[in-house]
């Protein structure tokens, strides 16, 4: 396949059979799987390419609430989600001597926003999404070497000497996205890359994540409680914060965040990658094993006890980068999830925003005409970013505030003081702002949102799929331009 933006040809849809654009998704994480699931439901051809040879059950736990409930219901997976999740009504904040400092309560979310919040173990949630996609659509061991795009389509070349052709390329391959790096290299050469997008990903924290085997209430008292016990501990003198979450599978998921100083930042900078090997994870386990945790009774357990109850191969150390990139798309290539915005996990909104990206992008791709040209595809990407970027920036700011709350700086102490003494009405108002974005899929039956506070407007919800008698290119482009103006 020759990719040449200079090649022109007569694009007469009246003599072509109805053909949806083929989508190549790089990355089989939560963002890539969510988009694949939606494209499958829309009957749009797609393939997912993942560089890893196997999918490992890594990670801790994730939080989902009303902002994804309607979407899960549309996709027919909400009941199974409830079965694998555990209702959480509050975050309990403790100090380093196991003293309770304050709580952040989420009671009443179902009445206000239509659904409650749940903690779910990341590997279990990943498996739920994976089962929604035909396995033959997911290709493992596919490391991208080069990518090309132009008027004729997109072309991927992989390290195993294979190739893939399509009409649209989606980079869903994480914070160190190969698709983004390839796209940015070409934009930089053409002097079209913003200077801020050319800077290294900033990070000020690293994180240890894992999950125990199933435990009994005798081993860990909180396991016996019906609700998820979400307990966050703030280090008093240590440059760390850590949290535990009980799951529906009777495990304890956990994370330990290290706030880097100038010295520790230099030590970690040598390993500037999305994750380290098992030796680095075990070294960090050794450093934090004596940190106290709260289990629900008078047992003085530590993180070391959780490590002993865990499969060491499933404990990982990751960097917590924070950045919202300016460039999300160009021509036939677009980025979603961590590839275009990376949040601190302290705010618990990374997975949600990746899914929201996939929903809006799927709506826009589904609205493309048959045999779309590059200009029409780029217009759809422009509308996707216009709809998402403001919500992403709000989530980014919120995540930074939560990260600040768990630190040891003066700003951290001030943030905790404000959180501890915040009036209930103000906290409810903050929740109303964060839970207003409850997007749905335009091409699936809409779910009736029962929340007292109605969802925010969603421009892509009005996008419709093409019909057999397609309109001329000029008319389609004009419609797309009009829609873009309305979004902006």
Secondary structure, 3 states (H helix, E strand, C coil): CCCCCCCCCCCCHHHCCCCCCCEEEECCCHHHHHHHHHHHHCCCCEEEECCCCCCCCCCCEEEECHHHHHHHHHCCCHHHHHHHCEECCEEEEECCCCCEEEEEECCCHHHHHCCCCEEEEHHHHHHHHHCCCCHHHEECCCCEEEEEEECCEEEEEECCCCEEEECEEEECCCCCCHHHHHHHHHHHHCCCCCHHHHCCCCEEEEEEEEEECCCCCCCCHHHHCCCCCEEEEECCCCCEEEEEEECCCCCEEEEEEEECCHHHHHHHHCCCCCECCHHHHHHHHHHHCCCECCCCCCCCCEHHHHHHCECHHHCEEEEEECEECCCCEECCEEECHHHCEECCHHHCCHHHHHHHHHHHHHHHHHCCCCCCCHHHHHHHHHHHHHHHHHHHHHHHHHHHHHHHHCCCCHHHHHHHHHHHCCCHHHHHHHHHHHCCCCCCCCCCCCCCCCCCCCCCCCHHHHCCCCCCCCCCHHHHHHHHHHHHHHHC
